[in-house]
Amino acid sequence: MYSVLRKLLFSTDAETAHHTTLSMLKTAPNMGKWLRPKAQQPAPNLATQLYHMDLKHPIGLAAGLDKDGIALTGLEACGFSMLEVGTVTLRPQPGNPKPRLFRIVEEEALVNRMGFNNAGAHALKKRLQESHLTIPVGANIGKNKITPNAQAVDDYVACTEILAGVADYLVINVSSPNTPGLRDLQNEQEACRIVEQVIAERNRQTSHRSYQPPVFVKLSPDLPDESLVPLASKLLEAGCEGWIATNTTLERYQIKHIHARESGGLSGKPLKTRSNQVIAALYKVTEGKVPIIGCGGIYSADDVYEKIKLGASVVQIYSAFIYRGPALLDVLTQELAERLDREGVQRIADLVGQAESYK
């Protein structure tokens, strides 16, 4: 069924298809189930935990698809174990001029320069308060384009004040390539200051709760290891409670497609190798002290298996969902469970960080 729907969606430009998909999932939340002909409960050996969050399996949705949380029920029906909304900013903003989202079908990749288009943190808070999901939802936060980097920390703290009480986890996004100057905040001094103040605000907002939403940092795949490793160490000292590895990349990996010339971040299959390298480096430098959410180039159960073995506790998909639809979740979970059975692995969590090395 998704093959027919995909033909219709792919006959329009990528952003129109994006909004159409969200609208359908919003107005017909059960559509995700209809598009999963083999929908079934994940095998028990896939159940895992991320801080206080109990997950039926280790595959969630990455930020960017549903920035404003308008289709949460529909996305849950697609079979994800967790959802991440955003990137959201303190104030609403339109994002970059269109066109700003492009398909590279031959590579099952996307290029986007959306620019944090969203309705603002207050609007997202209202939607999260009104949602009735059985799976965790994280909020990915960024700064407004008009906010100077010198005041960026204020935007992150304000978003935390608004969302800490309604999100299951928070993600500091200082790695998107589509907001001018944002990646400059990945320097040790600025990134650590943001982490410290976000955690302090999180603590103030949730001191009355039995648990507090953990704070993750989403990192760029374009950071060289000689910068990534010391940055990760400093962020860990500052209180960072986990990583998302990785965001989109400015690299094009010799892709010849005309859309590879578009400015913006590349996601999808070409990102897999670098994402894996970053996961392995983060796991090694932090000795597995905080969890890693692996993101980038996941299209098969073997891709999930590899990222987890390199050090990811859970993973996220985005581009693969666009290209292959909700049925992909059932394929991934079924094949992953079967591989664990073949190899005698009792729990998916037992695999985390078990790879000997990765180049």
N, C-alpha and C positions, 0 to 999 in steps of 0.2 A: 504493500500500500504506500509506503514512504517513497518508493521509486517514482510513482505517479505524482505525488505531491512535490517531490524534488524537481521534477521536470517543470512543473508550473512555477515553482519558486525561482528556479535557476533561469527561467525565461525573462525574469526582471533583473534589474540591477541589484547588487548585493545588499545595499542598505534597505531598499524597499522590501526585499525578501525577509530581511531581519525583522523589520517592524511588523510585517504580515504574520510571521511565525509567532511573535510575541502576542499579537492581537488574537490569533486563533487559540493559543494556549490560555489566554486570559478569559475569552468568552466561552470556550469549550474545554474546561480543565481536564476532562477525561480523554481528550484526544491523544495524549501521550500513551495511555493504555491501549487505545485502538490501534496505534501504530506499532505495538509490540506483540506480534502474533504468538510469541513463545514466552510471554511474561510469566515469571514464576518467582517464588521467594528464593533469595540467594542461599547457597549452602552455608551451614553453620560455621564451617572453617574459614569463611570470609569475614565474619564479624570481627570488628576491632574497636579500639577506643582512641580518641584524640582528646586528651585532658578529660573533661567531664562529659564529653560527647560520645554516646554509644552509636556506632555505625553498623549497618547491616552488611556493608561491604566497603572496600576502600576507594571507591570511585565517586568523586563529586564533580560539580559543575564549576568551572573557573569564572572569575569575574569578567564582566564585559558584555555578556549576552543579555542579561536583564539588569541593567544599571539601576533602575528605579524600583525593582521588586514588584512589577505589575502582574507577573504571571507565575507566582511562586507555587500555587496549587497545581497548575498545569505542568510545571517543571518537575515537581515532586512525582507526579504520575508517570513521568518519563523513566523513572527508575533510579535516579541519583540517590546517593546515600547522604549527601549534604549539598547545600547551595551556597554560592558566594555572589552577593549583589554588589553593585558599584562598577567602576569607581564613582563614588559620590563626593561632592564638594560641599562646603558650607553653604554657599549661595548657588542658586540655579545658574546654569550657563548653557549656551547653545552648542558649544563645541566648535570645531573647525569648519570651514566652508565645505560644501559638498561639490563633487563626489569625494568620499573619504573612506570607503570600504570597497575592497577589490578581491575577486577570486582569482586564484591561480589553480585551475581545476586539475591540470596534469600533475601537480605536486600535492594535491589536496591541502593547499595552503591558502592563507588569507593575508592581505596587507591592509592595515587600518591606520588611519590618522584621525580617529574620531574626536579626540581632544576633550575627554571627560564631559561629554554632553549629558546632562542630568538635571533633575528637578530640584536638587538640593537635599541636604541632610534632614531637614524637618519633614519634607514630604516622604522620604524613605522611612523615617521613624514611624509616621502614621500608618504606613502600609505594613510594616513589621508588627506593629501593635495589633492590627486587624487580622493578621494571618493566623491560621490555625493548622500549622504543619506538624508532622510527626518526625521531621528530620531537622538537623541543625542548619542555621543560616548565619553566615559570616558577612560582615560589612567591610568593604574595601574603601579606604578613605584617601583623599588627595587634597591638594590645594587648588584654589581657584586660579585661573590664568592671570587675572589682574593683580593677584597678591604677590608682592615682591618676595624673593627668596628670604630676605632678612626677616620678614614677618610670617613666613610659611608655617613655622611651628604653631602660631596662633590658630591657623586654620585647622591643623590636625588636632589640636587640643579641643577646639570648639566642636568639631565633628565627633570627637570622643565623648564630650559632655552630652551631646544629643543622642548618640547611638549605643553607648556602653550598656545601657539598661535594657536594650531590646535585641541586641545581637549576641549570638553564641560565641563569636570570636571577632577580633578586629584585625585588619590588615593595613599596614602603613605602606602606601604606594609611593615610592620615591624613584621609580624605575621606568615609568612610561616614557617612551621617546616622543610622545605627541603633544606635550605641554612644554613650551620653550623654557629651558633652564631647569626643568624638574630634576633631571639626572644629576645636576650639580649638587643636589641635596644628599647624594650618596657618599659624599666625603665624610670621613670619620667624625669630625666635629659636629657638623650639622645633623647627620643621621642619628648620632648618639643623643644629641639634645632633644630631637623629636621623640625618640623612643622613651627617654627618661620622663619627659613631660606628659606624653600620652599615657604611660603607665601610671604616673601620679594621678592624672585626672580619672583614669579608669578606676583606680582604687577609691577615689573620693565618691564617684558615682555609684559604686557597687559594694561599698563596705558593709551594707546590710544583708547582702546575699550570701548564700552558702557556698557559692563558687563565683569566680570572676572570669569574664571572657578573656582568654589568652590573647596576647598581642603578637602578631607575626609581622615580619618585614618581607615585602616582595622585592626580589633582587633582579637586576638586569643580567641577561646572559652575555652581554657585551663587556662586562667587567673582566679584565684579565685576572688570572689566578693570583698574580703578585699583588693585586689590589683587593680582590675578593677575600682572600684568606685573612689578612689583617683587619679588614672591615668587619668580617664576621666575628672575629675574636673581640673586637671593641664593642660591637653591638651586644654580644653575649654578656659582657661586663656591665653594659648599660641596662640590662634587664630584659632584652629581647627573649621572647618565649617560643619562638619558632620561625621558620623560613618558608617562603613560597619560592620555589626554584623551577621555572623562571618566568619573567615577563617576556614580551615580544622582543625581537631583535632587529637591529638595523642592517645586519649582514644579509646578503642575498645568495650566498653559496652557489654562485655561478648559474643561477636560474636565468634562463633566456627569455622567459615570457615578458610581454610588453608591460604587464602590470608590476613586474619586479622593479621597474624604473620609478614607480610611484614612491613618494616619500611616505614614511610611516613604519610601523612595527610589523614584522613578518611573524606569523604563527603557523602551526601545522607540522607536517612531516619533516621538513628540513631542519626544524629546531631540535629534534630528538637528541642528537649526539651531544650538542653543547649543553642542553638541559641535564643530561646524564652526568656530564663532566662536573657541572656545578653542584649537583646533588652529592656526588662522591667527595668533592672537595669540602663541602660544608659538613658532611657527616664526619669526615676525618678530623677537621680542625676543631670541631665542637665535641668530638668523641661521643656523639649520639645523645648529648645532654638535653637537647630540645628537639622536638619533632620537625620534620621537613615535609612539606606538601609538594610533591613532584608535579610539574606542569610543563608540557611541551612535547608535541609529536607522538602522542599516545593513540594508536589505532588498533592495537591487538592486545590479547591477553599476555603475550610475551613481552610487549612493551611495558605493561603494568608490572609484571613480574620483575623485569630488569630494574626498573626504577626503585621498587621496594627493596630489592636485594642490595642496591647501591646505597640505600639509606633513607628513602622516603617512607614515612609511616602511612600516608595515604597519597592519592593522586587526584588530579583534576583534568578534565577534558573540555575543549571548546570547539576547535576547528573540526575535529572528527565527528562531533555531534551534528554540525552543520552539514557535513558531507554524507553522513551515513544514517542519521536519524536516531530516534529512541530505541529501535531494536538493537542498536550497538551495545547498549548497557547490558542486555540479557546475554548477548554473545560473549562479551568480555567476562561477565561474572561466571557464566557456565564453564567457559574454557579455562578460566583461572582456577576455579574449584577443582576441575578435573586434573589440572597439572599438579596442584597441591596433593591430591589423592595419589597420583602416580609416583610422586617423589616422597610420599610418607610424611608430609608436613601437616601437623595437627592444626596450627593456627597461622593465619597470614602474618600476624605480628612476629612470629618466630623467624621470618625471613629478613626482617629489617636490618640492613647493614651487613649482611652475610657475604657479600661479594668480596673476593680477595683484593681486587684492584680494578681500576678502570682508566683507560687512556683516552 
